[in-house]
Amino acid sequence: MLKHAAAFSGQGLLARVLRSASWLMIGYGGSQALRLAANLILARLLFPEAFGLMALITVVTVGLSLFSDVGIGPAIAQNPRGDDPDFLNTAWTIQVIRGFGLWAMTFVLAWPVARLYDAPDLMLYLPIAGIALVIAGFNPTRIETAHRHLLVGRLTALDLAAQAIGVGMMVLLAWATQSVLALVLGGVIQAGAKLMITHYGLPGERNRFRWEPKAAKELIRFGKWIFLSTAFWFLTSQGDRAILGRFVALDVLGIYNIGYFLASFPMLLGHAVNQRLMIPVYRDKPADGPPENRRKHRMLRAGLSAVILSMLLAMAWIGPWLTELLYDARYQQAGVMIVLISLALAPAVITMTYDQAALAAGDSRAFFVFTASRALLQTGLFLFGTLWFGLPGGIVALGLAMVAAYPVLIWLARRHGAWDPWHDLVCTLSVVVFGGGALAWHWTTVQTLIAALAP
């Protein structure tokens, strides 16, 4: 007991990794618990079409964010000047300018997007939702500094406080208005709460407007490939909903969004931990260093994969029961969707730690090659699967895309000494055995969903 407690103490890399991973899991678990609680209440106050409309709003706002991301967070995490005030203030200035640009784009896109999805309400809701993008642009770089040094305890508490404020206001507005506007305004309020809480709650120097040409050049050089990578990441993270918005009714899209929210919880937790944890680990303990470094990488990778895959496979087993317990009859199709989505996401979980090795080394080009390959494969396969086999075919395509992109990921991982084939093999066999069992157990309901949503 004392030995385990000692591992968490001190300022060594292992201690900081363990503390940060714990806080990230606590923070993400708390965040998802708040989202779930709000989702359950809102599902009773609103209607499935409201969640479908909000999914389309999210597609646009997230798409704008990703199509303009210049990698401020990863740049601060990996750059030797990541603690230099001139570098940080230049990064913050770029971030603020970008926020206003994104808001302007919501006005430009409101009409064509409303026409594309035949949803006139988007003309009003998109510019309102865009206010959150402006607010987020003012977030202090002390957030990224905390992640850079694996000191995220206070930041986690502040994030949860901001989310609690946003969720609480969203529920109150939904009760008062019975309108999708409650979801939109709730997001804006949450962004404002995060800005205020982190501005006053995090220690360190306050950001000010600054433009240092050398820092700007470094940020742009590193960020050009991140910009392209995140543009393609939009296809990976939001492309399914963007495509489904054209092929299914809003209520089906809303139900799918709920199913995806529940099924993807383990994967998104793993992604959050991986994104914030692995760059500092690869940076401070490079794979081309002493053999002890690679051993630590393998241990960390195995532990993270074991936890996340166990949670993901558990969702595949209990999805229909969980939906029946939490939601009313209007949302029951989400249960069997959870089974399929959980299994489709498993390949991405198995390989999720490799791409950060490239970013830690400053190799944003290799990161872009993998991200673009996966995005193009996923978008093409998802579109094909949905056209020919309906929504279930699209879900299966999510998993096939990651399998198809695996050779590119091997190339990236080998380039930076991160590939661990035994890890991948053991995890794959576990998914085949336990995931296959879940699919067989729920096969009757899977067939019913396929028949109901066939094109």
Backbone torsions as a table, in degrees:
resi	resn	phi	psi	omega
1	MET	NA	-47.6	179.7
2	LEU	-65.7	-34.5	179.1
3	LYS	-63.7	-43.6	178.6
4	HIS	-65.5	-40.0	179.5
5	ALA	-64.8	-37.8	-179.5
6	ALA	-64.5	-31.8	-179.3
7	ALA	-63.0	-25.0	-179.1
8	PHE	-89.3	-8.9	-174.9
9	SER	-98.0	162.0	178.9
10	GLY	90.8	-178.1	-177.3
11	GLN	-114.9	14.7	175.2
12	GLY	-68.4	165.3	-177.2
13	LEU	-61.0	-44.7	-177.7
14	LEU	-61.5	-44.0	-179.2
15	ALA	-63.3	-42.9	179.6
16	ARG	-67.7	-37.1	177.1
17	VAL	-62.6	-46.9	-178.4
18	LEU	-64.6	-42.7	178.9
19	ARG	-66.0	-43.7	-179.0
20	SER	-65.9	-42.5	178.5
21	ALA	-61.3	-40.9	178.8
22	SER	-63.0	-45.5	-179.8
23	TRP	-66.0	-39.2	179.0
24	LEU	-63.4	-40.7	178.6
25	MET	-68.0	-41.7	177.2
26	ILE	-62.8	-45.6	-179.1
27	GLY	-64.1	-45.0	-178.9
28	TYR	-69.7	-39.3	176.9
29	GLY	-61.8	-43.4	177.5
30	GLY	-64.8	-39.4	178.8
31	SER	-62.5	-45.1	-179.6
32	GLN	-69.4	-32.3	176.1
33	ALA	-64.0	-41.1	176.6
34	LEU	-64.5	-43.2	179.0
35	ARG	-62.8	-40.8	-179.8
36	LEU	-65.7	-44.6	179.3
37	ALA	-60.2	-44.8	178.3
38	ALA	-64.5	-40.1	-179.3
39	ASN	-61.3	-42.0	-179.7
40	LEU	-65.5	-41.5	179.2
41	ILE	-69.3	-45.0	-177.9
42	LEU	-66.0	-32.4	178.6
43	ALA	-62.3	-26.3	178.7
44	ARG	-90.3	-27.2	179.9
45	LEU	-84.5	-29.9	-176.2
46	LEU	-112.5	-146.9	-171.9
47	PHE	-148.3	157.0	-175.7
48	PRO	-54.4	-37.2	-179.0
49	GLU	-61.1	-30.9	179.6
50	ALA	-62.8	-40.3	179.2
51	PHE	-70.4	-32.7	175.4
52	GLY	-65.8	-42.5	179.0
53	LEU	-65.5	-40.9	178.7
54	MET	-66.4	-32.8	176.4
55	ALA	-61.6	-39.6	178.6
56	LEU	-68.1	-39.4	176.3
57	ILE	-61.2	-42.2	179.6
58	THR	-65.1	-39.6	177.5
59	VAL	-55.4	-44.8	-177.3
60	VAL	-70.8	-48.4	-176.0
61	THR	-68.8	-41.1	176.3
62	VAL	-66.5	-39.0	178.3
63	GLY	-60.6	-43.6	177.2
64	LEU	-61.1	-42.7	-179.9
65	SER	-62.6	-43.6	-176.8
66	LEU	-74.2	-35.8	-179.5
67	PHE	-72.5	-6.0	179.9
68	SER	-126.1	10.1	-176.5
69	ASP	-73.3	125.5	178.7
70	VAL	-108.2	16.2	171.7
71	GLY	72.0	39.3	179.8
72	ILE	-59.6	-46.3	-178.9
73	GLY	-61.3	-56.5	177.7
74	PRO	-59.7	-34.2	179.5
75	ALA	-63.8	-44.0	178.1
76	ILE	-66.1	-36.5	-177.7
77	ALA	-67.3	-37.3	-172.4
78	GLN	-104.8	-18.1	-173.7
79	ASN	-76.2	138.2	177.0
80	PRO	-59.3	-22.9	179.1
81	ARG	-94.0	18.6	-175.1
82	GLY	-62.3	-12.8	176.8
83	ASP	-110.7	3.0	-178.5
84	ASP	-78.0	123.4	-178.5
85	PRO	-56.7	-38.3	179.4
86	ASP	-64.0	-41.1	178.6
87	PHE	-64.9	-45.4	-178.0
88	LEU	-66.3	-41.4	-178.9
89	ASN	-70.2	-33.8	174.5
90	THR	-65.5	-42.1	177.7
91	ALA	-62.0	-41.9	179.8
92	TRP	-64.9	-39.8	178.2
93	THR	-61.4	-44.4	176.9
94	ILE	-60.3	-41.5	-178.6
95	GLN	-62.9	-41.2	179.9
96	VAL	-66.4	-46.5	179.3
97	ILE	-59.3	-42.8	179.3
98	ARG	-60.7	-39.9	-179.0
99	GLY	-59.8	-44.2	178.5
100	PHE	-67.5	-36.8	177.3
101	GLY	-62.9	-39.3	179.3
102	LEU	-66.2	-40.6	178.6
103	TRP	-61.6	-43.0	178.3
104	ALA	-59.5	-35.7	-178.4
105	MET	-69.0	-27.6	177.8
106	THR	-65.9	-32.5	175.1
107	PHE	-68.4	-40.2	-178.7
108	VAL	-66.0	-39.0	-173.8
109	LEU	-87.8	-14.3	-171.8
110	ALA	-55.8	-49.5	-176.7
111	TRP	-68.1	-50.6	-179.7
112	PRO	-63.0	-35.9	178.7
113	VAL	-68.4	-41.0	177.0
114	ALA	-60.5	-39.5	177.6
115	ARG	-69.1	-41.2	-177.2
116	LEU	-59.5	-44.4	-176.6
117	TYR	-99.5	5.7	179.9
118	ASP	52.9	48.3	-178.2
119	ALA	-133.0	84.7	-174.6
120	PRO	-56.8	-28.5	-178.8
121	ASP	-60.8	-22.7	-179.2
122	LEU	-63.1	-25.8	179.9
123	MET	-63.2	-31.1	177.0
124	LEU	-87.6	-44.4	-169.3
125	TYR	-74.3	-33.6	-176.4
126	LEU	-62.5	-49.1	178.5
127	PRO	-62.4	-32.5	176.9
128	ILE	-66.9	-45.6	178.7
129	ALA	-61.8	-31.0	-179.3
130	GLY	-65.7	-18.9	177.6
131	ILE	-60.0	-33.6	178.9
132	ALA	-63.0	-30.3	179.1
133	LEU	-68.9	-37.8	176.1
134	VAL	-63.4	-48.5	-177.9
135	ILE	-59.6	-44.3	-178.5
136	ALA	-62.9	-27.0	178.4
137	GLY	-63.2	-23.3	-179.9
138	PHE	-90.7	0.2	179.1
139	ASN	-56.9	136.3	-176.1
140	PRO	-68.5	146.6	177.1
141	THR	-70.8	-7.4	174.6
142	ARG	-61.4	-22.0	174.6
143	ILE	-62.6	-48.6	-179.1
144	GLU	-70.7	-32.3	177.3
145	THR	-63.2	-40.9	177.8
146	ALA	-61.4	-41.6	177.8
147	HIS	-68.6	-36.6	-180.0
148	ARG	-57.5	-38.9	-176.6
149	HIS	-101.1	11.6	177.6
150	LEU	56.5	42.5	179.1
151	LEU	-121.7	81.6	-167.7
152	VAL	-117.4	9.6	-178.1
153	GLY	-60.6	-55.6	-179.0
154	ARG	-65.1	-39.2	-180.0
155	LEU	-60.7	-39.6	178.1
156	THR	-61.2	-45.6	179.7
157	ALA	-62.6	-40.5	-179.9
158	LEU	-67.1	-40.9	177.9
159	ASP	-60.6	-43.7	-179.4
160	LEU	-65.8	-37.8	178.2
161	ALA	-63.4	-43.3	179.0
162	ALA	-63.9	-41.4	-179.9
163	GLN	-66.8	-38.8	178.2
164	ALA	-60.2	-40.2	177.5
165	ILE	-63.5	-47.0	-179.4
166	GLY	-62.5	-44.5	-179.5
167	VAL	-65.4	-43.5	179.7
168	GLY	-60.5	-43.1	178.6
169	MET	-67.9	-35.9	178.9
170	MET	-61.9	-44.1	179.8
171	VAL	-65.7	-44.5	178.8
172	LEU	-61.1	-42.2	179.4
173	LEU	-67.6	-38.1	178.2
174	ALA	-64.6	-40.0	178.1
175	TRP	-64.8	-37.3	-176.6
176	ALA	-79.9	-35.3	-172.0
177	THR	-107.9	-23.0	-174.7
178	GLN	54.2	38.4	-171.9
179	SER	-134.5	155.1	174.3
180	VAL	-61.2	-23.7	179.5
181	LEU	-55.5	-30.1	178.2
182	ALA	-61.0	-40.8	179.5
183	LEU	-66.8	-40.4	-178.9
184	VAL	-66.5	-50.3	-179.3
185	LEU	-66.1	-32.8	177.6
186	GLY	-60.0	-39.7	177.4
187	GLY	-65.1	-39.2	178.4
188	VAL	-65.9	-43.9	179.7
189	ILE	-62.9	-40.4	179.1
190	GLN	-63.8	-41.3	178.5
191	ALA	-62.0	-42.1	178.2
192	GLY	-65.0	-40.1	179.2
193	ALA	-64.4	-41.2	179.9
194	LYS	-63.9	-42.1	179.5
195	LEU	-60.1	-48.9	-177.5
196	MET	-65.4	-44.5	-175.8
197	ILE	-67.3	-43.6	-179.2
198	THR	-73.2	-31.6	178.9
199	HIS	-63.0	-43.3	-177.7
200	TYR	-94.4	-17.6	-173.2
201	GLY	-98.8	-14.2	-179.6
202	LEU	-101.6	135.6	179.1
203	PRO	-74.4	162.5	177.1
204	GLY	118.3	176.2	-177.9
205	GLU	-71.3	142.9	176.6
206	ARG	-75.7	143.8	177.9
207	ASN	-72.5	149.1	173.3
208	ARG	-140.6	160.4	-179.9
209	PHE	-66.6	130.2	-176.4
210	ARG	-155.4	141.4	176.5
211	TRP	-134.7	96.5	175.5
212	GLU	-97.9	116.6	-175.2
213	PRO	-54.4	-40.1	-178.8
214	LYS	-64.3	-44.9	178.7
215	ALA	-64.9	-42.7	179.3
216	ALA	-60.6	-39.8	179.5
217	LYS	-64.0	-42.8	178.6
218	GLU	-63.3	-44.0	-179.8
219	LEU	-63.7	-42.0	-179.0
220	ILE	-70.0	-40.2	179.7
221	ARG	-62.2	-45.7	178.1
222	PHE	-70.8	-38.0	-171.8
223	GLY	-78.7	-15.5	-176.1
224	LYS	-63.5	-37.9	178.0
225	TRP	-78.3	-32.0	174.1
226	ILE	-63.3	-41.5	177.7
227	PHE	-55.4	-48.7	179.4
228	LEU	-67.7	-37.9	-179.5
229	SER	-63.7	-45.1	-177.6
230	THR	-72.6	-27.8	173.4
231	ALA	-61.4	-41.1	176.7
232	PHE	-75.5	-29.2	177.1
233	TRP	-62.9	-27.5	174.1
234	PHE	-56.8	-43.6	178.8
235	LEU	-62.6	-37.0	-179.4
236	THR	-70.9	-43.0	-172.1
237	SER	-91.1	-27.8	-175.3
238	GLN	-125.5	-7.0	-176.0
239	GLY	-60.7	-34.0	-179.6
240	ASP	-61.9	-44.8	-179.7
241	ARG	-72.3	-33.3	176.6
242	ALA	-63.4	-39.4	179.1
243	ILE	-73.6	-45.3	-178.1
244	LEU	-62.1	-31.6	178.8
245	GLY	-57.5	-23.2	178.8
246	ARG	-91.3	-18.7	-170.7
247	PHE	-115.3	-14.8	-179.5
248	VAL	-127.9	160.9	177.9
249	ALA	-69.4	159.2	-178.2
250	LEU	-60.2	-34.4	-179.5
251	ASP	-68.5	-38.3	176.8
252	VAL	-66.2	-40.9	177.2
253	LEU	-62.2	-39.4	177.6
254	GLY	-63.7	-41.3	178.2
255	ILE	-66.4	-42.6	176.7
256	TYR	-59.7	-40.6	-179.1
257	ASN	-62.0	-39.4	177.3
258	ILE	-67.7	-43.7	178.0
259	GLY	-60.8	-42.2	179.9
260	TYR	-66.9	-39.4	178.3
261	PHE	-57.1	-46.4	-178.5
262	LEU	-72.1	-43.7	-175.9
263	ALA	-69.5	-35.2	-173.3
264	SER	-86.2	-2.2	-179.4
265	PHE	-51.8	-49.7	-179.8
266	PRO	-62.9	-42.8	-178.0
267	MET	-64.5	-42.5	-179.5
268	LEU	-68.0	-32.4	173.1
269	LEU	-62.6	-47.6	178.4
270	GLY	-60.6	-40.8	179.6
271	HIS	-64.0	-41.6	179.8
272	ALA	-63.4	-44.9	179.2
273	VAL	-66.0	-46.4	-177.9
274	ASN	-60.6	-45.4	-175.9
275	GLN	-65.3	-35.9	-176.4
276	ARG	-91.6	-21.2	-171.0
277	LEU	-99.7	-42.1	-166.8
278	MET	-76.0	-30.7	178.2
279	ILE	-61.4	-50.0	176.4
280	PRO	-60.1	-36.3	-179.6
281	VAL	-66.5	-50.9	178.5
282	TYR	-63.5	-34.0	-179.3
283	ARG	-68.7	-45.0	-175.6
284	ASP	-85.1	-24.0	179.7
285	LYS	-129.1	70.0	-175.6
286	PRO	-62.2	148.8	-176.7
287	ALA	-65.3	-25.8	-179.9
288	ASP	-86.8	10.3	176.1
289	GLY	-87.9	-151.0	179.5
290	PRO	-59.7	151.0	179.4
291	PRO	-55.3	-26.8	179.2
292	GLU	-60.0	-30.8	179.7
293	ASN	-61.9	-47.6	-178.4
294	ARG	-66.6	-33.7	177.2
295	ARG	-63.8	-41.1	178.1
296	LYS	-66.5	-38.2	176.2
297	HIS	-59.2	-45.8	-178.6
298	ARG	-63.1	-42.8	179.6
299	MET	-62.8	-45.4	-179.4
300	LEU	-65.1	-43.0	179.7
301	ARG	-63.4	-44.5	-178.6
302	ALA	-64.0	-43.3	179.5
303	GLY	-63.9	-44.6	-180.0
304	LEU	-64.2	-44.6	-179.9
305	SER	-64.4	-40.7	-179.0
306	ALA	-61.6	-43.9	-178.8
307	VAL	-66.9	-49.3	-174.4
308	ILE	-69.6	-42.7	179.7
309	LEU	-65.3	-38.1	178.0
310	SER	-60.6	-43.6	178.4
311	MET	-65.4	-40.9	-178.4
312	LEU	-65.6	-44.5	179.5
313	LEU	-68.4	-33.1	175.3
314	ALA	-62.7	-39.1	177.0
315	MET	-63.2	-36.4	178.2
316	ALA	-63.3	-33.5	-180.0
317	TRP	-77.9	-41.0	-169.9
318	ILE	-102.6	1.4	-174.2
319	GLY	-50.9	-55.5	-179.1
320	PRO	-61.1	-41.1	179.2
321	TRP	-64.3	-41.6	-178.8
322	LEU	-63.4	-42.2	179.5
323	THR	-66.3	-40.5	178.1
324	GLU	-62.8	-35.7	-179.6
325	LEU	-72.1	-39.1	-169.5
326	LEU	-94.7	-29.3	-171.0
327	TYR	-121.2	161.6	177.9
328	ASP	-82.9	-179.0	-170.9
329	ALA	-61.2	-24.6	-178.9
330	ARG	-64.1	-21.7	-172.1
331	TYR	-113.1	12.9	-171.7
332	GLN	-67.7	-26.2	177.0
333	GLN	-62.4	-21.9	179.6
334	ALA	-62.3	-27.6	-176.9
335	GLY	-61.7	-50.8	-179.9
336	VAL	-72.2	-27.4	172.8
337	MET	-61.5	-36.6	179.0
338	ILE	-59.5	-40.9	179.4
339	VAL	-58.3	-51.4	-176.6
340	LEU	-68.1	-42.5	-178.1
341	ILE	-66.0	-40.8	179.3
342	SER	-58.7	-45.9	-179.7
343	LEU	-69.0	-35.0	179.7
344	ALA	-67.8	-28.6	-178.5
345	LEU	-83.8	-13.6	-175.2
346	ALA	-57.0	-45.0	179.7
347	PRO	-58.1	-35.9	178.9
348	ALA	-67.7	-34.9	178.6
349	VAL	-67.9	-40.6	-177.6
350	ILE	-58.9	-37.1	-171.5
351	THR	-107.5	15.9	-166.3
352	MET	-72.8	-15.8	-174.7
353	THR	-89.5	-12.1	-171.5
354	TYR	-72.3	-40.5	-171.9
355	ASP	-64.2	-27.5	-178.6
356	GLN	-69.7	-20.0	176.7
357	ALA	-62.8	-36.6	178.6
358	ALA	-67.5	-44.2	179.7
359	LEU	-65.1	-38.4	179.5
360	ALA	-62.2	-31.5	179.3
361	ALA	-87.5	1.0	-177.8
362	GLY	78.7	10.9	-177.9
363	ASP	-90.9	68.1	-178.6
364	SER	-70.2	-18.1	178.4
365	ARG	-67.4	-46.7	178.6
366	ALA	-63.7	-38.0	176.6
367	PHE	-60.3	-41.3	177.7
368	PHE	-63.3	-43.3	-178.9
369	VAL	-57.8	-45.0	179.4
370	PHE	-67.7	-46.3	-178.2
371	THR	-60.0	-43.8	-179.7
372	ALA	-65.7	-42.2	-179.8
373	SER	-61.3	-47.1	-179.6
374	ARG	-64.2	-42.9	-177.8
375	ALA	-63.2	-45.2	-178.8
376	LEU	-66.0	-40.9	177.7
377	LEU	-64.4	-44.5	-178.2
378	GLN	-65.5	-44.3	-178.4
379	THR	-63.6	-45.5	179.9
380	GLY	-63.7	-46.2	-179.0
381	LEU	-68.5	-38.1	179.6
382	PHE	-65.2	-43.0	178.4
383	LEU	-63.3	-45.2	178.3
384	PHE	-62.5	-46.9	-178.9
385	GLY	-62.4	-39.5	-179.8
386	THR	-69.8	-41.5	-179.8
387	LEU	-63.8	-41.2	-173.5
388	TRP	-92.6	-31.6	-172.6
389	PHE	-126.6	6.4	178.8
390	GLY	77.5	-167.9	-177.3
391	LEU	-56.7	-43.5	178.2
392	PRO	-58.4	-37.6	177.3
393	GLY	-64.5	-37.3	176.9
394	GLY	-64.5	-39.5	179.7
395	ILE	-63.4	-45.1	178.4
396	VAL	-59.5	-36.1	-179.5
397	ALA	-62.5	-28.8	178.3
398	LEU	-58.1	-42.3	179.3
399	GLY	-73.9	-41.5	-179.4
400	LEU	-61.6	-33.1	-179.1
401	ALA	-63.6	-41.7	-179.5
402	MET	-68.4	-37.1	176.6
403	VAL	-62.7	-42.4	-179.6
404	ALA	-66.7	-30.7	-179.3
405	ALA	-85.3	-4.7	-174.8
406	TYR	-58.5	-41.4	178.3
407	PRO	-58.5	-36.5	177.9
408	VAL	-66.4	-39.2	179.3
409	LEU	-66.1	-36.8	176.3
410	ILE	-61.1	-43.1	178.0
411	TRP	-57.9	-45.8	179.5
412	LEU	-63.3	-46.2	-176.1
413	ALA	-65.2	-42.0	179.1
414	ARG	-66.7	-33.9	179.4
415	ARG	-60.0	-30.3	-177.8
416	HIS	-117.9	18.4	174.7
417	GLY	65.6	29.2	-174.2
418	ALA	-107.9	-10.3	-173.8
419	TRP	-68.1	135.9	-178.7
420	ASP	-131.4	83.4	-173.1
421	PRO	-62.2	-35.2	180.0
422	TRP	-65.6	-38.0	175.4
423	HIS	-58.8	-47.4	-177.8
424	ASP	-64.3	-39.7	-179.0
425	LEU	-66.1	-46.7	-179.1
426	VAL	-63.5	-42.8	-180.0
427	CYS	-65.6	-39.5	179.6
428	THR	-64.1	-43.8	178.6
429	LEU	-62.4	-37.7	178.2
430	SER	-63.6	-41.3	178.9
431	VAL	-66.0	-41.7	-179.9
432	VAL	-60.9	-44.3	-176.7
433	VAL	-72.7	-56.7	-173.4
434	PHE	-79.5	-36.5	176.2
435	GLY	-69.4	-40.3	176.1
436	GLY	-62.0	-36.4	177.0
437	GLY	-63.5	-42.1	178.4
438	ALA	-63.7	-41.8	179.5
439	LEU	-63.9	-42.4	178.6
440	ALA	-64.8	-39.4	-178.9
441	TRP	-63.2	-36.6	-177.1
442	HIS	-103.5	16.8	-170.5
443	TRP	-61.0	-35.6	-179.3
444	THR	-63.0	-45.1	-179.8
445	THR	-71.3	-29.4	175.7
446	VAL	-64.8	-43.5	178.1
447	GLN	-62.5	-37.3	178.2
448	THR	-63.9	-42.3	178.5
449	LEU	-63.6	-42.7	179.8
450	ILE	-59.5	-43.3	-180.0
451	ALA	-66.5	-38.1	-175.6
452	ALA	-72.7	-32.4	-174.3
453	LEU	-110.1	16.9	178.3
454	ALA	-64.0	143.5	-178.2
455	PRO	-69.0	NA	NA
